[in-house]
């Protein structure tokens, strides 16, 4: 029962139970909000100096839709800073991530202090961890270089660049990451042109 409940949530717009998805709203509300997003995009094109408040009021956008638009890169850059949410640790309003800079720095500091203390207490383990980290970074650098060369027209270079120890999953993760970055850049560029 706990597994099923973890995959279900209540729609923030209509309140109905739905299967959790990246849009964070039910399918029916998502399609309705898509129409509002189109209205908002047209308004932003015609009024490039509009504020987020103007767009929300004009298109009657729900808070969940504004968050979706921010995550999808559909807001103007000047508007992205206006979308705020509380820091998960202290509650301070932030526009990016889940923690404010102070809380993130505090957590990183605690982790670094704990790691330093562990390294002092276990010098052999510290050396092994450092070596493993260096090997991992070198490995991913090789995969990245191989992937870049495979995209070139130089077939011989691409054959030489192939790494027998690299798994298909490693290449798929790298390819997915690169394709996502390219797609986001293209959609943002296309939106800004229109």
NUTIVEX-955675 format. One line per 8 residues: their letters; for each residue x, y, z of N, C-alpha, C, O. Coordinates in steps of 0.02 Angstrom, whole numbers, plus 50000, padded with zeros to 5 digits. Layout:
a = X:Y:Z:X:Y:Z:X:Y:Z:X:Y:Z | ... $
# end
This chain:
xxxxxxxx = 50041:49940:50000:50000:50000:50000:50043:50063:50000:50026:50112:49968 | 50100:50062:50035:50144:50120:50039:50174:50136:49970:50182:50194:49953 | 50190:50083:49931:50217:50094:49864:50167:50129:49819:50185:50174:49782 | 50104:50107:49822:50053:50138:49780:50043:50210:49799:50037:50253:49756 | 50040:50225:49863:50029:50293:49887:50086:50339:49867:50075:50397:49852 | 50148:50313:49866:50205:50354:49847:50201:50375:49774:50231:50425:49755 | 50165:50337:49732:50161:50352:49661:50098:50392:49644:50086:50406:49586 | 50059:50409:49694:49998:50447:49683:50003:50512:49723:50036:50516:49774 $
xxxxxxxx = 49968:50564:49698:49966:50628:49733:49902:50663:49714:49867:50642:49668 | 49886:50717:49750:49828:50756:49734:49848:50814:49688:49898:50847:49701 | 49810:50826:49636:49823:50880:49589:49818:50947:49626:49768:50958:49660 | 49868:50990:49619:49865:51054:49654:49812:51101:49625:49794:51151:49657 | 49787:51086:49565:49738:51130:49533:49667:51108:49548:49626:51147:49572 | 49651:51044:49532:49582:51021:49541:49572:50979:49605:49516:50969:49627 | 49627:50954:49634:49622:50916:49695:49609:50842:49686:49604:50805:49735 | 49604:50818:49624:49592:50747:49612:49657:50707:49619:49712:50734:49609 $
xxxxxxxx = 49650:50643:49635:49707:50598:49641:49733:50581:49571:49693:50566:49527 | 49799:50583:49562:49828:50567:49497:49894:50531:49507:49925:50534:49560 | 49917:50496:49454:49981:50463:49456:50036:50516:49448:50033:50556:49402 | 50084:50516:49493:50137:50567:49493:50174:50565:49426:50191:50512:49400 | 50185:50625:49398:50221:50633:49335:50262:50698:49338:50254:50736:49385 | 50305:50710:49289:50348:50770:49292:50310:50837:49292:50338:50887:49315 | 50248:50838:49268:50211:50901:49266:50184:50920:49335:50167:50978:49347 | 50180:50872:49380:50156:50881:49449:50083:50905:49451:50064:50944:49495 $
xxxxxxxx = 50043:50883:49402:49971:50895:49401:49938:50840:49361:49971:50804:49325 | 49873:50834:49368:49838:50782:49331:49838:50797:49257:49849:50854:49236 | 49825:50746:49217:49828:50753:49144:49776:50803:49118:49791:50843:49074 | 49716:50801:49146:49663:50847:49124:49683:50920:49136:49676:50962:49092 | 49708:50933:49196:49729:51002:49212:49790:51022:49171:49797:51080:49151 | 49834:50974:49158:49894:50990:49119:49874:51013:49049:49902:51062:49024 | 49826:50979:49017:49805:51000:48950:49771:51068:48952:49780:51108:48906 | 49732:51081:49004:49702:51148:49011:49756:51201:49021:49753:51255:48991 $
xxxxxxxx = 49805:51184:49062:49859:51232:49075:49903:51243:49013:49932:51296:49005 | 49908:51192:48970:49946:51200:48908:49917:51257:48865:49954:51296:48835 | 49851:51260:48863:49818:51315:48826:49836:51382:48857:49850:51431:48822 | 49836:51384:48923:49854:51447:48958:49927:51465:48945:49945:51524:48940 | 49971:51414:48941:50041:51426:48927:50049:51458:48858:50089:51504:48849 | 50010:51434:48809:50013:51464:48742:49993:51537:48744:50024:51580:48712 | 49940:51552:48782:49917:51621:48789:49972:51663:48822:49986:51719:48801 | 50004:51635:48874:50057:51670:48909:50116:51683:48863:50145:51737:48865 $
xxxxxxxx = 50134:51634:48822:50191:51643:48776:50176:51697:48724:50220:51738:48709 | 50115:51699:48698:50097:51751:48650:50100:51820:48684:50123:51868:48654 | 50077:51823:48746:50078:51886:48783:50150:51909:48794:50166:51968:48787 | 50195:51861:48811:50265:51879:48823:50299:51902:48759:50341:51947:48761 | 50280:51873:48701:50308:51895:48637:50287:51967:48621:50328:52007:48599 | 50224:51982:48633:50198:52048:48618:50221:52100:48670:50226:52159:48654 | 50235:52077:48731:50254:52122:48786:50318:52098:48819:50316:52070:48874 | 50376:52107:48786:50439:52081:48814:50459:52113:48880:50501:52085:48916 $
xxxxxxxx = 50431:52170:48897:50448:52203:48960:50400:52185:49016:50404:52212:49071 | 50353:52139:49003:50304:52120:49053:50337:52084:49112:50387:52050:49103 | 50307:52092:49170:50332:52056:49229:50296:51990:49234:50247:51977:49199 | 50321:51948:49277:50290:51883:49288:50218:51892:49314:50173:51855:49295 | 50208:51940:49357:50141:51954:49384:50093:51971:49328:50035:51948:49328 | 50116:52012:49280:50073:52031:49223:50053:51968:49184:49994:51960:49167 | 50101:51925:49171:50088:51864:49132:50040:51818:49169:49993:51791:49139 | 50051:51809:49233:50009:51764:49274:49937:51791:49275:49890:51752:49267 $
xxxxxxxx = 49929:51855:49284:49862:51884:49287:49827:51881:49218:49768:51866:49214 | 49865:51895:49165:49836:51895:49098:49813:51825:49077:49757:51816:49053 | 49857:51775:49088:49841:51706:49066:49806:51665:49119:49787:51608:49107 | 49799:51693:49179:49767:51658:49236:49803:51591:49250:49772:51538:49254 | 49870:51596:49257:49911:51536:49269:49909:51516:49342:49907:51558:49387 | 49910:51452:49354:49914:51424:49422:49988:51422:49442:50032:51420:49400 | 50000:51423:49507:50069:51422:49534:50107:51361:49508:50166:51366:49492 | 50074:51304:49503:50107:51242:49479:50127:51250:49406:50179:51224:49385 $
xxxxxxxx = 50087:51286:49367:50103:51297:49297:50163:51343:49290:50205:51333:49246 | 50167:51393:49332:50224:51439:49330:50288:51401:49346:50340:51411:49314 | 50285:51356:49396:50344:51315:49412:50363:51270:49353:50421:51262:49337 | 50312:51241:49322:50325:51198:49263:50358:51239:49208:50406:51216:49177 | 50332:51299:49195:50360:51341:49142:50433:51360:49158:50475:51363:49113 | 50447:51373:49221:50516:51390:49240:50562:51331:49228:50615:51338:49198 | 50541:51271:49250:50583:51212:49242:50592:51193:49169:50644:51165:49150 | 50542:51208:49127:50546:51192:49056:50581:51247:49016:50591:51239:48955 $
xxxxxxxx = 50600:51301:49048:50635:51355:49014:50588:51397:48970:50610:51425:48920 | 50525:51401:48988:50476:51437:48947:50465:51509:48970:50429:51547:48937 | 50497:51529:49025:50491:51598:49048:50549:51639:49021:50602:51613:49005 | 50538:51704:49016:50593:51748:48998:50644:51748:49055:50625:51739:49113 | 50707:51758:49038:50759:51755:49090:50746:51804:49146:50759:51789:49204 | 50720:51863:49129:50707:51913:49180:50653:51890:49229:50650:51913:49286 | 50610:51845:49207:50555:51820:49249:50576:51762:49294:50545:51751:49346 | 50627:51725:49274:50646:51666:49312:50664:51682:49384:50651:51642:49429 $
xxxxxxxx = 50694:51740:49395:50714:51759:49462:50653:51776:49506:50658:51775:49567 | 50597:51791:49474:50537:51810:49511:50501:51748:49541:50462:51755:49588 | 50514:51689:49514:50482:51628:49538:50522:51605:49600:50578:51582:49594 | 50492:51613:49657:50527:51595:49719:50490:51539:49756:50430:51530:49749 | 50529:51503:49795:50503:51450:49838:50547:51449:49900:50603:51474:49899 | 50523:51419:49955:50563:51420:50017:50620:51370:50016:50616:51316:49986 | 50675:51389:50049:50732:51344:50059:50707:51286:50101:50670:51296:50150 | 50727:51225:50084:50704:51165:50120:50729:51163:50192:50701:51129:50235 $
xxxxxxxx = 50783:51201:50205:50812:51199:50272:50788:51256:50316:50763:51244:50371 | 50796:51318:50292:50780:51375:50336:50717:51413:50316:50692:51453:50355 | 50690:51400:50256:50629:51433:50235:50639:51499:50199:50590:51530:50178 | 50701:51521:50192:50716:51584:50157:50694:51578:50084:50705:51526:50053 | 50664:51631:50055:50642:51628:49985:50702:51622:49937:50750:51661:49942 | 50699:51574:49891:50752:51564:49841:50720:51554:49773:50661:51535:49769 | 50759:51565:49720:50731:51556:49653:50759:51495:49617:50730:51473:49568 | 50813:51467:49642:50844:51408:49611:50862:51356:49664:50878:51373:49721 $
xxxxxxxx = 50859:51293:49643:50880:51239:49688:50831:51226:49744:50774:51250:49743 | 50855:51188:49794:50812:51173:49851:50838:51204:49916:50801:51208:49965 | 50902:51226:49916:50932:51257:49975:50959:51325:49957:50983:51336:49901 | 50956:51372:50005:50987:51437:49995:51063:51429:49998:51088:51377:50020 | 51099:51479:49976:51172:51474:49974:51202:51462:50044:51249:51422:50051 | 51175:51495:50095:51201:51487:50162:51192:51415:50188:51239:51386:50216 | 51133:51388:50178:51120:51319:50201:51162:51268:50161:51189:51221:50190 | 51167:51279:50095:51207:51233:50054:51281:51236:50075:51314:51185:50081 $
xxxxxxxx = 51306:51297:50088:51375:51305:50110:51386:51271:50178:51437:51239:50189 | 51337:51278:50223:51342:51246:50288:51344:51170:50283:51383:51138:50317 | 51302:51142:50240:51300:51070:50231:51365:51045:50199:51394:50995:50221 | 51389:51082:50148:51453:51063:50116:51511:51067:50167:51555:51025:50167 | 51508:51118:50208:51560:51125:50260:51560:51067:50309:51612:51041:50326 | 51500:51047:50330:51493:50990:50376:51519:50926:50344:51554:50886:50375 | 51501:50916:50281:51523:50856:50245:51599:50856:50239:51632:50805:50251 | 51627:50913:50221:51700:50918:50213:51736:50907:50280:51788:50873:50282 $
xxxxxxxx = 51709:50934:50334:51739:50923:50401:51736:50850:50420:51784:50821:50445 | 51678:50819:50409:51670:50748:50426:51717:50705:50384:51747:50657:50409 | 51723:50721:50319:51768:50684:50275:51841:50693:50296:51879:50644:50296 | 51860:50754:50314:51929:50767:50337:51944:50728:50401:51998:50700:50407 | 51896:50726:50447:51907:50689:50509:51913:50614:50495:51955:50580:50524 | 51870:50589:50450:51873:50518:50431:51941:50503:50399:51971:50452:50414 | 51964:50548:50355:52028:50538:50322:52086:50537:50372:52134:50499:50363 | 52082:50579:50423:52134:50579:50475:52134:50513:50514:52186:50486:50531 $
xxxxxxxx = 52074:50488:50529:52068:50426:50567:52084:50364:50525:52105:50313:50553 | 52076:50368:50459:52086:50311:50415:52127:50331:50354:52100:50340:50300 | 52193:50339:50362:52235:50364:50307:52236:50316:50247:52240:50338:50189 | 52234:50251:50259:52234:50203:50203:52170:50209:50162:52173:50210:50100 | 52114:50214:50195:52050:50222:50160:52048:50289:50122:52020:50293:50067 | 52078:50340:50152:52079:50406:50119:52119:50402:50053:52098:50431:50003 | 52175:50367:50055:52216:50361:49995:52180:50321:49942:52182:50338:49883 | 52146:50266:49962:52108:50226:49915:52051:50267:49884:52040:50263:49823 $
xxxxxxxx = 52016:50306:49925:51961:50348:49900:51987:50400:49850:51956:50412:49798 | 52043:50431:49866:52073:50481:49822:52093:50450:49756:52081:50479:49703 | 52123:50392:49759:52144:50356:49698:52083:50336:49656:52084:50343:49595 | 52031:50311:49688:51971:50291:49653:51938:50352:49619:51912:50346:49564 | 51938:50409:49653:51909:50470:49625:51948:50492:49563:51918:50511:49513 | 52014:50490:49567:52056:50509:49510:52045:50462:49451:52041:50485:49394 | 52039:50397:49465:52026:50348:49411:51958:50360:49380:51951:50355:49319 | 51909:50375:49420:51841:50387:49396:51840:50449:49351:51810:50448:49297 $
xxxxxxxx = 51873:50502:49373:51875:50564:49333:51911:50552:49267:51889:50576:49214 | 51967:50515:49268:52003:50500:49206:51961:50457:49160:51961:50468:49099 | 51925:50409:49188:51882:50365:49149:51827:50405:49113:51817:50396:49053 | 51793:50448:49150:51740:50488:49119:51768:50538:49069:51734:50555:49020 | 51828:50562:49080:51860:50607:49031:51873:50568:48966:51862:50595:48912 | 51896:50505:48972:51908:50464:48913:51842:50451:48876:51840:50456:48814 | 51789:50436:48913:51725:50424:48881:51701:50487:48845:51677:50483:48788 | 51708:50544:48878:51687:50607:48847:51726:50621:48783:51697:50641:48733 $
xxxxxxxx = 51791:50609:48785:51833:50620:48725:51814:50571:48670:51810:50590:48611 | 51802:50508:48689:51783:50458:48639:51716:50476:48608:51707:50470:48547 | 51670:50498:48648:51604:50517:48623:51609:50575:48574:51575:50575:48522 | 51650:50624:48591:51658:50682:48546:51689:50660:48480:51668:50683:48427 | 51739:50616:48483:51772:50593:48421:51726:50552:48378:51731:50553:48317 | 51680:50514:48410:51633:50473:48372:51585:50517:48332:51557:50494:48282 | 51577:50577:48354:51533:50623:48318:51567:50656:48259:51535:50690:48219 | 51633:50646:48253:51669:50677:48197:51663:50633:48135:51639:50577:48138 $
xxxxxxxx = 51685:50660:48079:51683:50623:48016:51745:50579:48007:51749:50540:47960 | 51792:50586:48052:51853:50547:48047:51840:50478:48077:51846:50468:48137 | 51823:50431:48034:51804:50364:48057:51861:50328:48092:51849:50294:48143 | 51922:50334:48067:51978:50300:48098:51989:50325:48170:52001:50286:48215 | 51983:50391:48179:51990:50420:48246:51936:50393:48291:51949:50377:48350 | 51876:50388:48265:51821:50363:48305:51832:50291:48326:51817:50272:48383 | 51859:50249:48281:51874:50179:48298:51927:50176:48352:51921:50136:48399 | 51978:50217:48346:52031:50218:48396:52007:50243:48463:52032:50223:48515 $
xxxxxxxx = 51957:50288:48461:51933:50319:48523:51888:50273:48563:51879:50283:48623 | 51859:50222:48531:51812:50177:48565:51847:50144:48624:51902:50117:48618 | 51813:50145:48680:51841:50115:48741:51807:50048:48755:51747:50047:48767 | 51844:49993:48753:51812:49929:48765:51784:49923:48836:51736:49887:48847 | 51814:49960:48884:51790:49953:48953:51729:49996:48967:51696:49988:49018 | 51712:50042:48921:51654:50085:48931:51590:50045:48915:51586:50011:48864 | 51543:50049:48960:51481:50012:48949:51433:50053:48905:51441:50113:48898 | 51385:50019:48877:51335:50051:48836:51296:50102:48879:51279:50156:48856 $
xxxxxxxx = 51284:50084:48942:51248:50129:48987:51286:50195:48996:51256:50248:48998 | 51353:50191:49001:51393:50252:49009:51383:50298:48949:51373:50358:48958 | 51386:50270:48889:51376:50310:48829:51305:50336:48824:51294:50393:48803 | 51256:50295:48844:51187:50318:48840:51174:50375:48889:51139:50422:48872 | 51202:50370:48949:51194:50424:48998:51225:50489:48972:51196:50543:48977 | 51285:50483:48944:51320:50541:48917:51281:50570:48858:51274:50631:48853 | 51257:50527:48813:51220:50550:48755:51155:50584:48776:51137:50636:48749 | 51120:50555:48824:51058:50584:48848:51070:50653:48878:51033:50701:48866 $
xxxxxxxx = 51122:50658:48918:51140:50722:48949:51154:50775:48896:51129:50831:48900 | 51195:50757:48846:51213:50805:48794:51152:50824:48752:51143:50883:48734 | 51111:50775:48735:51052:50789:48693:51002:50833:48731:50971:50877:48701 | 50994:50822:48796:50950:50864:48836:50974:50936:48837:50934:50982:48830 | 51039:50945:48846:51067:51012:48846:51056:51047:48779:51037:51105:48777 | 51067:51011:48725:51058:51039:48658:50984:51056:48646:50968:51110:48621 | 50939:51011:48664:50868:51022:48654:50843:51083:48694:50805:51124:48668 | 50865:51089:48756:50845:51146:48797:50871:51211:48767:50834:51261:48765 $
xxxxxxxx = 50933:51211:48742:50961:51271:48712:50922:51289:48648:50908:51348:48636 | 50905:51239:48607:50868:51252:48546:50798:51279:48561:50776:51327:48529 | 50763:51250:48609:50695:51273:48624:50696:51343:48652:50652:51383:48637 | 50746:51359:48693:50751:51426:48721:50765:51476:48666:50737:51530:48665 | 50811:51457:48619:50828:51501:48563:50767:51512:48518:50755:51568:48497 | 50729:51458:48504:50670:51462:48462:50618:51506:48494:50587:51547:48461 | 50608:51497:48560:50558:51537:48596:50577:51611:48594:50534:51654:48583 | 50641:51626:48605:50663:51696:48605:50656:51728:48536:50644:51789:48531 $
xx = 50664:51689:48481:50657:51716:48414:50584:51732:48399:50570:51783:48367 | 50539:51689:48421:50468:51698:48407:50442:51755:48449:50383:51772:48445 $
# end
